[in-house]
Amino acid sequence: MKTPFPLVWDNTMRSAFVACPQKFWWEYGEHYKPKEISVHLHAGKAYAAGLERTRKAFYVEEKPPIEAQALGLGALIQEYGDYVPPKHQENKSIERLIGAFAYYWNAFPLETDPVQPYSGRNGPMIEFSFALPLDAENLLHPETGEPIIYAGRADLIATYAGAISVYDDKTTGQLGAKWGTQWTRRSQFTGYAWAAEEYGIKAQQVVVRGIAILKNDYNHAQAITHRTPAHILEWRIQAIRDIQRAIQCWKDGYWDLSLSDTCASYGGCLFLQPCQAPN
């Protein structure tokens, strides 16, 4: 039986397909996953849970800052659980994450933070989640005939310096001089801006904050980029073309290979060994 084609896509899937269609299919079509938990994903998820809970407690539940941060810290610890990171990644331990969490709120106090949640129809837009058809008429699922859905989740739709903005928190091991330039064309944020626009919210500014969790210290940086209507249209056209190409791969039963830098990126592709097999 042929493996079904995904009905819902997100930025991670589209990026994986662009990098290597065969890797994409093994991971998101056949659902082969590594046995080991990614320390970066696990720590990032716990950290994000703590920030989100803090913001909801302060902006929605109107808790005092100290109480809001305590609730956020509890959410971080609960999400992290009893996970033990590899020894070479001890900067992502629960102790270092708790330190990063405290460092963040010292750097950006809730009462004075220039980034504030945008007030939507249902209140402050903390955790902006969406699932929308990219092209309801021309991009249809090859089996069901239903529109292909594009989904995502932004940390905030916010206001900053008088502009409605897509906002995102990032953790990293270091903040170099070019850390901010990587977000200029990042499709993740253009997709968020497109989704916000579909809801009638023109969020054409992107604010990204990074917290560097070092072995014995912390640091932070902030980057601001923009998404014009031309950028958003360009992103949507490209996303549609990419998924159309994936549909053709699925129909052909052949997923193209990168055979390039993707094979060695981030310490090596998960599927490097099976990919070298003749069958």
C-alpha positions in Angstrom: 0.0 0.0 0.0 1.3 3.4 -1.0 2.2 5.7 2.0 -0.3 8.7 2.1 0.8 12.1 1.1 0.8 14.7 4.0 -2.3 16.8 4.2 -0.8 19.4 6.5 2.6 21.1 5.9 4.7 23.5 8.0 7.9 25.3 7.6 10.1 22.5 9.0 8.6 20.1 6.4 9.0 22.5 3.5 12.6 23.3 4.5 13.4 19.6 4.8 12.0 18.9 1.3 14.0 21.8 -0.2 17.1 20.5 1.4 16.6 16.8 0.3 13.3 15.4 -1.0 14.3 11.8 0.0 15.2 12.8 3.5 11.9 14.6 3.7 10.0 11.5 2.7 11.7 9.2 5.1 11.1 11.6 8.0 7.7 13.1 7.2 6.2 10.5 4.9 7.4 7.2 6.3 7.8 8.7 9.8 11.3 7.3 10.6 12.5 9.1 13.7 15.8 8.8 15.7 15.6 6.9 19.0 17.5 9.6 20.8 15.7 12.8 21.8 17.3 16.0 20.3 18.7 18.0 23.2 18.3 21.2 21.3 14.6 20.5 20.5 13.9 19.3 24.0 15.5 22.2 25.8 14.0 24.7 23.3 10.5 23.4 23.9 10.9 23.6 27.7 12.3 27.1 27.5 9.5 28.2 25.2 6.9 26.7 27.5 8.2 28.7 30.4 8.2 32.0 28.5 4.7 31.4 27.2 3.2 30.5 30.6 4.8 33.6 32.1 3.4 35.9 29.4 -0.1 34.4 29.7 0.0 34.7 33.5 1.0 38.4 33.3 -0.9 39.7 30.3 -4.0 37.5 30.4 -4.4 36.5 34.0 -3.0 39.8 35.3 -0.7 38.1 37.8 2.1 40.2 39.4 5.5 39.8 37.6 7.1 37.6 40.3 4.1 35.3 40.4 3.9 35.1 36.6 7.6 34.2 36.4 7.2 31.5 39.1 4.4 29.9 37.1 6.5 30.1 34.0 9.4 28.4 35.8 7.1 25.6 36.9 6.0 25.1 33.3 9.7 25.0 32.1 10.6 22.4 34.8 7.6 20.3 34.1 8.2 20.3 30.3 11.9 19.4 30.8 11.1 16.5 33.1 13.8 14.0 34.0 15.7 14.3 30.7 19.5 14.0 31.1 21.4 15.8 28.2 24.5 14.3 26.7 27.7 15.3 28.5 28.9 17.4 25.6 25.6 19.4 25.8 25.5 20.2 29.4 24.8 23.9 28.6 21.2 22.6 27.8 20.8 21.0 31.3 17.8 22.0 33.4 20.1 24.1 35.7 21.4 26.1 32.7 17.9 26.6 31.3 16.6 27.9 34.7 19.5 30.3 34.7 18.7 31.4 31.1 15.0 31.9 32.1 16.0 34.2 35.0 18.5 36.0 32.8 15.8 36.7 30.2 13.4 38.4 32.6 16.2 40.4 34.1 17.1 41.6 30.6 13.5 42.2 29.5 11.3 42.9 32.5 7.6 42.3 31.9 6.6 45.7 33.2 9.0 47.6 30.8 9.5 45.3 27.8 9.1 47.3 24.6 7.7 44.2 23.0 4.1 43.9 24.0 1.5 41.3 22.8 -0.8 42.6 20.1 -4.5 42.7 21.2 -6.5 40.6 18.8 -10.2 39.6 18.9 -9.6 37.2 21.7 -7.1 39.3 23.7 -3.3 39.3 23.7 -2.0 37.2 20.8 0.4 35.0 22.8 1.0 31.7 20.9 -0.4 32.6 17.5 -1.3 29.2 16.0 -2.9 28.8 12.5 -3.8 26.2 9.9 -4.8 27.6 6.6 -5.1 26.5 2.9 -2.2 27.8 0.8 -4.3 27.8 -2.4 -7.8 26.4 -2.0 -8.3 26.0 -5.7 -5.1 24.9 -7.3 -3.1 23.1 -4.6 -5.1 20.0 -3.8 -4.2 16.8 -2.0 -3.4 14.1 -4.6 -5.6 11.5 -2.8 -8.4 13.4 -1.0 -8.8 16.4 -3.4 -8.9 18.7 -0.3 -6.8 21.8 -0.1 -3.3 21.4 1.3 -3.1 23.1 4.7 -0.1 25.1 5.9 0.2 25.3 9.7 2.5 27.0 12.2 2.8 28.6 15.6 4.5 31.9 16.4 5.5 32.9 19.9 3.7 36.2 19.6 2.1 38.7 17.4 3.4 41.8 19.1 3.8 45.5 18.9 7.3 47.0 18.8 8.4 50.5 18.0 4.9 51.3 16.8 4.7 48.4 14.3 2.8 45.1 14.4 5.4 42.4 14.5 6.0 38.7 14.3 8.0 37.8 17.4 10.1 34.7 18.2 12.5 33.6 20.9 15.5 31.5 20.1 18.1 29.7 22.2 21.6 29.2 20.9 25.1 28.2 21.9 26.7 31.5 20.7 25.8 34.9 19.3 28.2 35.9 16.6 28.4 39.1 14.7 26.2 37.7 11.9 23.6 36.0 14.2 20.9 38.5 13.2 21.4 38.2 9.4 20.1 34.6 9.3 16.5 35.8 9.9 16.4 38.2 6.9 15.1 35.6 4.5 13.9 32.9 6.9 10.8 31.4 5.5 9.5 30.5 9.0 8.7 34.2 9.7 7.4 35.0 6.3 4.9 32.2 6.7 3.8 33.7 10.0 3.4 37.1 8.4 1.3 35.6 5.6 -0.9 33.8 8.1 -1.4 37.0 10.2 -2.3 38.8 7.0 -4.9 36.1 6.2 -6.5 37.1 9.5 -6.5 40.7 8.6 -3.3 41.6 10.7 -0.5 43.2 8.7 2.5 42.1 10.7 5.3 43.2 8.4 8.0 43.5 11.0 9.9 40.5 12.5 11.6 40.7 16.0 13.8 37.8 17.0 15.5 37.6 20.4 18.3 35.2 21.0 19.6 33.9 24.4 23.0 32.4 24.2 23.4 29.6 26.9 27.1 29.3 27.4 28.9 27.0 29.7 29.4 29.6 32.4 27.6 32.6 31.2 24.6 34.0 29.2 24.2 36.6 26.6 21.4 38.1 24.4 20.8 39.8 21.1 17.9 41.1 19.2 17.3 41.3 15.4 14.7 43.2 13.4 13.8 42.4 9.8 10.8 43.2 7.6 8.4 41.3 5.4 6.9 43.5 2.6 3.9 42.4 0.6 6.3 41.4 -2.1 8.2 39.1 0.2 5.0 37.5 1.4 3.7 36.9 -2.1 7.1 35.5 -3.1 7.0 33.1 -0.2 3.5 31.9 -1.0 4.3 31.3 -4.6 7.5 29.4 -3.7 5.8 27.3 -1.0 3.1 26.3 -3.5 5.7 25.3 -6.1 7.7 23.3 -3.6 4.6 21.3 -2.5 3.5 20.8 -6.1 7.0 19.3 -6.8 6.6 17.1 -3.7 3.2 15.9 -5.1 4.9 15.0 -8.4 7.6 13.0 -6.5 4.9 11.1 -4.6 3.0 10.3 -7.9 6.3 9.2 -9.5 7.2 7.1 -6.5 10.7 8.7 -6.7 12.1 11.2 -4.2 15.1 13.2 -5.5 18.4 13.1 -3.6 20.4 16.1 -2.5 23.9 14.5 -2.8 25.4 17.7 -1.5 25.9 19.7 1.7 22.7 18.4 3.3 24.3 15.0 3.7 26.9 16.4 6.2 25.0 19.3 7.7 24.5 19.5 11.5 26.8 16.5 12.2 25.5 14.4 9.3 22.1 13.4 8.0 20.1 10.9 10.1 19.6 8.8 7.0 23.2 8.8 5.7 23.8 5.1 6.3 20.6 3.7 4.8 20.9 6.2 1.9 24.2 4.5 0.9 22.6 1.1 0.6 21.8 -0.1 -2.9 18.2 -0.9 -2.0 
